Amino acid sequence: MFARSVSMHLKAGCVAEFTRTINDEVIPLLRKHKGFLDEIVLAVPGGTEAVGISLWDRKESAETYNRDTYPQVQKALAKVIEGTPAVKTYDVTNSTFHKITARAAA
């Protein structure tokens, strides 16, 4: 399993609109993409920080999404974020939700 972490700075007072945008525009795009498994979004209540973590079946699926679909996501989020989101990628070594262990990922 593979993960993408996207850290964003939200515009002041936009947490509710950010959440609506994620639910109404971003998640439907993710669900259409081959290899997508899950999305976890964290936001500081009333704050200006948010992190989205998407989980993928394999690195190649996440790379295809990044190339083909992520620009649409950036466009949808432009109304609620400031600056350029920071993207990091990871191999998932453990997940209790997905029942993955370091041994299985190796």
C-alpha positions in Angstrom: 0.0 0.0 0.0 1.1 3.5 -0.7 0.1 6.9 0.7 0.2 10.5 -0.4 0.1 13.3 2.3 -1.0 16.8 1.2 -0.5 19.6 3.7 -2.4 22.8 3.1 -2.9 26.2 4.6 -6.6 27.1 4.6 -7.9 30.6 4.1 -9.2 32.0 7.4 -12.8 30.9 8.2 -12.9 28.3 5.4 -12.9 25.0 7.3 -16.6 24.3 6.6 -16.2 25.3 2.9 -13.0 23.2 2.7 -14.9 20.2 4.1 -17.7 20.6 1.6 -15.3 20.9 -1.3 -13.5 17.7 -0.2 -16.8 15.8 0.1 -18.5 17.2 -3.0 -15.6 17.6 -5.4 -12.4 15.8 -4.3 -13.6 12.5 -3.0 -15.8 11.8 -6.1 -12.6 12.3 -8.3 -10.6 10.0 -6.0 -13.2 7.3 -6.1 -13.1 7.2 -10.0 -9.4 6.6 -9.9 -8.1 3.0 -10.3 -6.2 1.9 -7.2 -7.7 4.4 -4.7 -8.5 2.9 -1.3 -9.2 5.6 1.2 -9.0 9.3 2.1 -8.4 10.7 5.5 -8.7 14.5 6.0 -7.6 16.3 9.1 -8.3 19.9 9.8 -7.5 22.1 12.9 -10.9 23.1 14.2 -11.4 26.8 13.4 -7.8 26.9 12.2 -5.9 27.3 9.0 -4.1 23.9 8.7 -5.3 20.8 7.0 -3.8 17.5 5.9 -5.2 15.0 3.4 -3.9 11.4 3.3 -4.9 9.2 0.4 -4.2 5.5 0.4 -3.5 3.6 -2.8 -3.1 0.0 -3.7 0.4 0.7 -5.1 2.8 3.5 -5.9 2.0 3.5 -9.7 -1.7 4.2 -9.0 -0.8 7.2 -6.9 1.6 8.5 -9.5 -1.1 8.2 -12.2 -3.5 10.1 -10.0 -0.9 12.8 -9.3 -0.3 13.2 -13.0 -3.8 12.9 -14.4 -6.3 14.0 -11.7 -4.5 16.0 -8.9 -4.4 19.2 -11.0 -8.2 19.1 -11.0 -8.2 18.7 -7.2 -5.8 21.7 -6.9 -8.2 23.8 -9.0 -11.2 22.8 -6.8 -9.4 23.6 -3.6 -7.9 26.9 -4.9 -10.9 28.8 -3.5 -10.2 27.7 0.1 -6.4 27.3 0.4 -3.5 29.7 0.3 -0.2 28.9 -1.4 0.9 25.6 -2.8 0.1 22.4 -1.0 3.1 20.3 0.1 2.9 16.7 -1.1 4.9 13.8 0.4 4.6 10.2 -0.5 5.1 7.1 1.7 5.1 3.3 1.7 2.5 2.2 4.2 4.2 -0.2 6.6 1.4 -0.5 9.2 -2.4 0.1 9.3 -4.8 -1.4 11.8 -7.7 -0.2 9.6 -6.4 -2.0 6.6 -4.8 -4.9 8.5 -1.4 -4.3 7.1 1.8 -5.1 9.1 5.4 -4.3 8.5 6.0 -8.0 7.7 3.3 -8.0 5.0 4.6 -4.8 3.4 8.2 -6.0 3.2 
